[in-house]
Amino acid sequence: MNLNENSLEKLYLPKLFLLCEEIMQKRKTNVVVVTIAIFVATFMTAIEGTIVSTAMPTIVGDLHGVSLMNWVVSIFLLTNAIFTPIYGKLADVFGRKRIFIIGILIFLVGSILSGLSQSMGTLILWRALQGIGAGCIMPVSNTIIADIYPIEKRARVMGFNGAAWGIASIVAPLIGGFIVDKLTWHWVFFINVPIGLITILLIQFFLYEEREVHEKPIDYLGSIWLMLSLLGIMYGFQLVGEAHLSVIGVIGSFIIAAISIFLFIRQEERAADPIIFLDLFKNRTFIIQNLATMMVAGFLIGFEVYLPTWTQGILGLPASLAGFAVTPSSLLWIFGSFLAGKMLVKMKPRQILSVSLGILAFGSLILAFVPVSTPFWCFFLISAVLGTGFGITITSTTVTSQRLVKPEHIGVATSFNTLARTLGQTIMMSIFGIIMNSSLNSGVNDNPNLKFSMMNKLINPQTASELPAKLLPSLRGILYTALHNIYLAGFILIVIGLFINIFDRPSKKDSSL
């Protein structure tokens, strides 16, 4: 039987097109490669804050800007938080892939310009740009994970992704010290460029998204009011935590925040496609989950920042060893996330929070009341308990927030959860700073033989040896009291979270938004 050329085309071309289409369908998203890219991007931004802090003495010495050094870190965190909810909405509107790549590109441009800076003023400016880009990575990463993983696997992957922050806190000082010693401080920023470019390529070629046309206008005015609200809140608490309190600045910041919040709510009520759907706040479970996240994040930052201070100032351990006190929390965080995945399938959000906050309450209570003579190994056990609680809480609240909304709103819900954590950390760092300074001042003032400058020497093991041996017990007792007060405040935060969780009784209105 002979077939002419037209017959061959009619017979085989449709099958060829079907085969090509089938191949393209199978080549959609490479889950493994995309997950690796997300991990790399998260680690890149997680390590940035700590590695810059490690290089800060060298940067200050080179650029002669000791009076502005705190702003190099603060401005990064500030712009990061302000733009987080904006990226969540943009990811829902324009797609995760496009916004994720744009965020990384902004981060890389900020990194290059920061590395090229020749003054503290320009460095702070470009760190602000770097923070704007970094604000995209965590919320959009978790949104992508929500798109490509089912519930039970999603929690486990988010646990690995979240553990990058704990690992970064340990690895960053080593990497930062190596870069400063062997290269120059500029490479602290330049090192991000090849890592970021590789991540972009992996996302571009291995993450597949169907493009949708967005017909509703973007709520630009709502975005402006939201950013001003967050700026006022976070800058106000930043001023509260500074040594020289500016009452006018604090009051002015909170007034701006209050006015902006009012205008933001009014704008969202009439916007065709609001940045944050106000219906989210009608869902009691959503509110409680994110309030609990805020409490836990506040305690988490105090745990991670002040535990090395304990092990250095009270136990006299070197910084390289003291940082390992929080290592078990990073490892058990992953285990907690694995448990969260199992619990999310079988238990209600309120029940999961009761378990995780109960674990954190137990660990934080022990941490708040351990004696000054507690050996180093005990902190490994406490850290392991807390890490399990952190892993369950942070992972389950993120996944629950995503489950409570429609698929087209997952980006907004995820970014709001990230924002709640950032606000909790920002607010509590200011409060912890006030508790620390007031406790130390009170202790020093009650002892005429001591000076506040001695506390600075005590916290640094390299200079602690310069202090008179007979004064060390008194100095360590004062530092112990200050840290005890901080962790007592942390325990109270967890108790507040448990109390809030009692009111999670879903009503008929609390359906998927």
C-alpha positions in Angstrom: 0.0 0.0 0.0 1.5 3.3 -1.1 0.9 6.6 0.7 1.6 9.9 -0.9 3.2 12.8 1.0 -0.1 14.5 2.0 -1.4 11.2 3.4 1.8 10.9 5.5 1.3 14.4 6.9 -2.3 13.7 7.7 -1.4 10.4 9.4 1.7 11.3 11.3 1.8 15.0 12.0 -1.2 15.0 14.5 0.5 12.1 16.3 3.8 14.0 16.3 2.2 17.1 17.8 0.5 15.0 20.4 3.8 13.3 21.2 5.6 16.7 21.5 2.8 18.0 23.7 3.0 15.0 25.9 6.8 15.5 26.2 6.3 19.2 27.2 3.7 18.2 29.8 6.2 15.7 31.3 8.9 18.4 31.3 6.9 20.9 33.2 8.4 21.6 36.7 11.4 19.7 37.8 10.5 19.6 41.5 14.0 18.5 42.7 15.9 21.1 40.8 13.4 23.9 41.7 13.6 22.9 45.4 17.4 23.0 45.4 17.2 26.5 43.8 14.8 27.6 46.5 17.1 26.3 49.2 20.1 28.1 47.7 18.2 31.4 47.4 16.9 31.2 51.0 20.4 30.4 52.3 21.9 33.3 50.3 19.5 35.8 52.0 19.7 34.1 55.4 23.4 34.3 55.5 23.6 37.9 54.3 22.7 39.5 57.6 25.1 37.6 59.8 28.0 37.6 57.3 27.8 41.4 57.1 27.8 41.7 60.9 31.0 39.6 60.9 32.6 41.9 58.4 31.3 45.1 60.1 34.4 46.0 62.1 36.5 45.9 58.9 33.8 47.9 56.9 33.6 50.6 59.6 37.4 50.9 59.7 37.6 51.3 55.9 34.7 53.6 55.4 35.0 55.5 58.8 31.4 55.4 59.7 31.1 54.0 63.2 28.1 56.2 64.1 26.1 54.7 61.2 27.1 51.1 61.5 23.8 49.8 63.0 21.9 51.1 60.0 23.9 48.9 57.6 22.0 45.9 59.2 18.8 47.7 60.2 18.0 49.2 56.8 18.2 45.7 55.2 15.7 44.3 57.7 13.5 47.3 57.4 13.1 47.3 53.6 12.9 43.5 53.6 9.8 43.6 55.9 8.1 46.5 54.1 8.1 44.9 50.7 7.3 41.3 51.8 3.5 41.7 51.6 3.8 43.5 48.2 5.7 40.6 46.7 3.0 38.2 48.0 0.3 40.0 46.0 2.5 40.4 42.9 3.3 36.7 43.0 -0.5 36.0 42.9 -1.1 38.4 40.1 1.9 37.9 37.8 3.1 34.5 38.8 5.7 33.1 41.2 8.4 32.6 38.7 8.5 36.1 37.3 8.4 37.8 40.6 10.9 35.5 42.2 13.4 36.2 39.5 12.8 39.9 39.7 13.4 39.8 43.5 16.7 38.0 43.1 17.8 40.4 40.4 17.1 43.4 42.7 19.0 41.6 45.5 22.0 41.0 43.2 22.0 44.6 41.9 21.9 45.8 45.5 24.8 43.4 46.4 27.0 44.6 43.5 26.4 48.3 44.4 27.0 47.6 48.1 30.3 45.9 47.3 31.3 49.0 45.2 30.4 51.5 48.0 33.0 54.0 49.0 31.2 55.5 52.0 28.8 54.4 54.7 26.0 56.6 53.3 26.1 54.9 49.9 26.5 51.5 51.5 23.3 52.0 53.6 21.5 53.2 50.5 22.4 50.1 48.5 21.7 47.8 51.5 18.2 49.2 51.4 17.9 48.1 47.7 19.3 44.7 48.7 16.7 44.4 51.4 13.9 45.2 48.9 15.0 42.2 46.8 15.4 39.9 49.8 11.9 40.7 50.8 10.7 38.6 47.9 12.6 35.4 48.5 11.2 33.9 51.7 7.4 34.5 51.0 7.6 33.6 47.3 9.8 30.5 48.1 7.1 29.2 50.4 4.5 30.0 47.9 6.3 28.0 45.2 6.7 25.1 47.6 2.9 25.2 48.2 2.4 25.0 44.5 4.6 22.0 43.8 4.2 19.9 47.0 1.1 18.3 48.7 0.3 19.1 52.3 2.2 16.2 54.0 5.4 16.7 51.9 5.1 20.5 52.0 5.7 20.8 55.7 8.9 18.7 55.5 10.3 20.8 52.6 9.5 24.0 54.4 11.3 22.7 57.4 14.5 22.1 55.4 14.1 25.6 53.9 13.5 27.2 57.2 16.5 25.5 58.8 18.7 27.4 56.4 18.4 30.4 58.8 19.8 28.4 61.7 22.6 26.9 59.6 23.4 30.3 58.2 23.8 31.7 61.8 26.5 29.1 62.4 28.3 29.1 59.0 28.2 32.8 58.3 30.8 33.9 60.9 33.2 31.4 59.5 32.6 32.4 55.9 32.7 36.1 56.7 35.9 35.8 58.6 37.6 33.9 55.8 36.5 36.4 53.1 37.7 39.4 55.2 41.0 37.7 56.0 41.8 36.3 52.5 40.0 38.8 50.2 38.4 42.1 51.1 35.1 43.0 52.7 33.7 43.9 49.3 33.5 40.2 48.5 31.0 39.7 51.3 28.5 41.2 48.8 30.1 40.1 45.5 29.9 36.4 46.5 26.1 36.6 46.1 26.3 37.3 42.3 27.3 33.9 40.9 25.0 32.1 43.4 22.1 34.3 42.5 22.6 34.0 38.8 22.7 30.2 39.0 19.5 30.3 41.0 17.8 32.4 38.4 18.8 30.0 35.6 17.5 27.0 37.5 14.2 28.7 38.2 13.9 30.0 34.6 14.5 26.6 33.0 13.0 24.2 35.5 10.0 25.9 37.0 6.9 25.9 34.7 3.9 28.1 35.2 0.9 28.7 33.1 0.5 32.4 32.3 -2.7 34.1 33.2 -3.9 37.5 32.1 -4.6 39.8 35.0 -7.4 42.2 34.0 -7.9 44.1 37.3 -5.9 47.2 38.1 -3.0 47.0 40.5 -3.8 48.6 43.9 -0.8 51.0 43.9 -2.4 53.4 46.5 -3.0 50.5 48.9 0.6 49.4 48.4 1.9 52.9 49.4 -0.3 53.1 52.5 0.8 49.6 53.5 4.5 50.4 53.1 4.1 53.6 55.1 2.3 51.7 57.9 5.0 49.1 58.2 7.7 51.8 57.9 6.2 53.7 60.8 5.8 50.7 63.0 9.2 49.2 62.4 11.1 52.5 62.5 9.3 53.4 65.7 10.4 50.2 67.4 13.9 50.6 66.0 14.1 54.0 67.8 12.7 52.5 71.0 15.5 50.0 71.1 18.3 52.6 70.7 20.4 53.7 73.6 19.5 57.4 73.2 15.7 57.4 73.0 14.1 60.0 70.7 10.6 60.4 72.2 9.5 62.8 69.4 10.8 60.4 66.8 9.0 57.4 68.3 5.7 59.3 68.7 5.9 60.7 65.2 6.6 57.2 63.7 3.6 55.7 65.4 1.3 58.6 64.4 2.4 58.1 60.8 1.7 54.3 61.2 -1.7 54.9 62.7 -2.8 57.3 60.0 -1.4 55.1 57.2 -3.2 52.0 58.6 -6.5 53.9 58.6 -6.0 55.1 55.0 -4.9 51.6 54.0 -8.0 49.9 55.4 -10.2 52.5 53.7 -8.4 52.0 50.4 -8.7 48.2 50.6 -12.4 48.3 51.2 -13.0 50.0 47.9 -10.1 48.6 45.8 -11.1 46.3 42.9 -8.2 44.0 43.7 -6.7 44.9 47.1 -3.2 44.1 48.2 -4.5 42.3 51.2 -8.1 41.0 51.2 -9.7 42.2 54.5 -11.8 39.1 54.5 -8.6 37.3 55.7 -9.1 39.0 59.0 -12.7 37.7 59.4 -11.2 34.1 59.6 -10.5 33.5 63.3 -8.1 30.6 62.7 -6.1 32.7 60.2 -5.7 35.5 62.7 -4.8 33.2 65.6 -2.3 31.2 63.6 -0.4 34.4 62.6 -0.6 36.0 66.1 0.9 32.8 67.5 3.6 32.9 64.8 4.4 36.5 65.8 4.8 35.5 69.5 7.0 32.5 68.7 9.2 34.5 66.2 9.7 37.1 69.0 10.9 34.4 71.4 13.0 32.8 68.6 15.0 35.9 67.9 15.7 36.3 71.6 16.8 32.7 72.0 19.2 32.9 69.0 20.7 36.3 69.8 21.2 36.0 73.6 22.1 32.4 74.1 25.6 32.9 72.6 25.9 35.9 75.0 25.2 33.6 77.9 27.7 31.0 76.8 30.4 33.6 76.2 29.8 36.0 79.0 28.8 33.6 81.8 30.6 30.4 80.8 33.6 32.2 79.2 33.5 30.1 76.0 35.0 31.5 72.7 32.6 32.9 70.1 33.4 30.0 67.7 32.2 27.4 70.2 29.4 29.5 71.8 27.5 29.7 68.5 27.1 26.0 68.5 24.8 26.2 71.5 21.9 26.9 69.0 22.9 24.2 66.5 20.6 21.5 67.9 17.6 23.8 67.4 18.4 24.0 63.6 18.7 20.2 63.3 15.6 19.5 65.4 13.7 22.2 63.5 13.7 19.8 60.5 12.4 17.0 62.7 9.7 19.3 64.0 8.7 20.1 60.4 8.5 16.4 59.7 6.1 16.0 62.6 4.1 19.0 61.5 3.5 17.3 58.1 2.1 14.3 59.9 0.0 16.4 62.3 -1.5 18.6 59.6 -3.1 15.5 58.0 -4.6 14.2 61.3 -5.1 17.2 63.6 -6.9 20.5 63.7 -4.8 23.8 63.6 -5.7 24.5 67.2 -4.6 21.1 68.4 -1.3 21.4 66.6 -0.6 24.8 68.1 -1.4 23.4 71.6 1.2 20.7 71.2 3.9 22.9 69.7 3.4 25.8 72.1 3.3 23.4 74.9 6.8 22.1 73.9 8.0 25.7 73.6 6.5 26.6 77.0 8.4 23.7 78.6 11.7 24.6 77.0 11.4 28.3 77.6 10.5 27.8 81.2 13.6 25.7 81.8 15.7 28.3 79.9 14.3 31.1 82.0 15.1 29.5 85.4 18.4 27.5 84.8 21.0 28.5 87.4 24.1 30.5 86.6 26.3 27.4 87.0 24.5 25.4 84.2 27.0 23.5 82.1 27.3 24.0 78.4 25.9 20.6 77.4 22.6 21.4 79.1 22.0 24.1 76.5 22.2 21.5 73.8 19.2 19.7 75.3 17.2 22.9 75.8 18.0 23.9 72.2 16.9 20.6 70.9 13.5 20.8 72.7 13.0 24.4 71.5 14.0 23.5 67.9 11.3 20.8 67.8 8.7 23.3 68.9 9.9 26.0 66.5 9.8 23.5 63.6 6.2 22.4 64.3 4.9 25.9 65.0 6.5 27.9 62.1 5.8 25.2 59.6 2.3 24.4 60.6 1.2 28.0 60.8 2.6 28.7 57.3 0.9 25.7 55.8 -2.4 26.4 57.6 -2.4 30.0 56.5 -2.1 28.7 52.9 -4.8 26.1 53.3 -7.3 28.7 54.6 -7.3 30.7 51.3 -8.1 30.0 47.7 -5.2 29.0 45.5 -5.1 32.4 43.8 -4.5 34.0 47.3 -1.8 31.7 48.5 0.9 34.3 47.8 -0.8 37.0 49.9 -1.4 34.5 52.8 2.2 33.3 52.8 3.7 36.8 52.7 1.4 37.9 55.5 2.6 35.0 57.6 6.2 36.0 56.8 5.4 39.6 57.8 4.0 38.5 61.1 7.2 36.7 61.9 9.3 39.7 60.9 7.2 42.1 63.0 7.4 39.8 66.0 11.2 39.7 65.7 11.5 43.5 65.2 9.3 44.4 68.1 10.7 41.9 70.5 14.3 42.8 69.7 13.6 46.3 70.8 11.9 45.1 74.0 14.7 42.6 74.7 17.2 45.4 74.2 15.4 47.6 76.7 15.2 44.7 79.2 18.9 44.0 78.8 20.1 47.5 79.2 17.9 48.4 82.1 18.9 45.2 83.9 22.6 45.7 83.4 22.3 49.4 84.4 20.4 48.5 87.5 22.9 45.8 88.5 26.0 48.1 87.9 24.4 51.0 89.8 23.8 48.8 92.8 27.5 47.9 93.0 29.9 50.9 93.4 32.9 48.8 92.4 31.6 48.1 88.9 31.3 50.1 85.7 29.1 49.5 82.7 32.2 49.3 80.4 33.1 46.2 82.4 30.0 44.4 81.1 31.2 45.0 77.5 34.5 43.3 78.4 32.8 40.4 80.1 30.6 39.5 77.1 33.7 39.3 74.9 35.9 36.3 76.1 39.0 37.9 74.5 38.7 40.9 76.9 37.1 39.2 79.9 40.6 38.1 81.1 41.5 41.8 81.5 38.9 42.1 84.3 39.9 41.6 88.0 39.2 38.0 89.0 37.4 39.1 92.2 34.8 41.1 90.2 33.9 38.3 87.8 31.3 36.6 90.0 29.5 39.9 90.5 29.6 40.8 86.8 28.4 37.4 85.7 25.6 37.6 88.3 24.4 40.8 86.8 24.5 39.4 83.2 22.7 36.3 84.4 19.9 38.4 85.9 19.6 40.3 82.6 19.4 37.2 80.5 17.0 35.6 83.0 14.7 38.6 82.6 14.9 38.3 78.8 14.0 34.6 78.8 11.3 35.1 81.3 9.8 37.6 78.9 10.2 35.0 76.2 8.3 32.4 78.3 5.5 35.0 78.8 5.3 35.4 75.0 4.7 31.6 74.6 2.0 31.7 77.3 0.3 34.5 75.5 0.3 32.3 72.4 -1.3 29.5 74.3 -3.9 31.8 75.7 -4.7 33.2 72.2 -5.0 29.7 70.8 -7.8 28.9 73.3 -10.1 31.2 71.3 -9.7 29.3 68.0 -13.2 28.0 67.6 -13.9 28.0 63.9 -17.3 29.5 63.0 -19.4 28.9 59.9 -17.8 32.0 58.3 -14.3 30.6 58.7 -14.4 28.7 55.4 -11.8 29.0 52.6 -11.5 32.6 51.5 
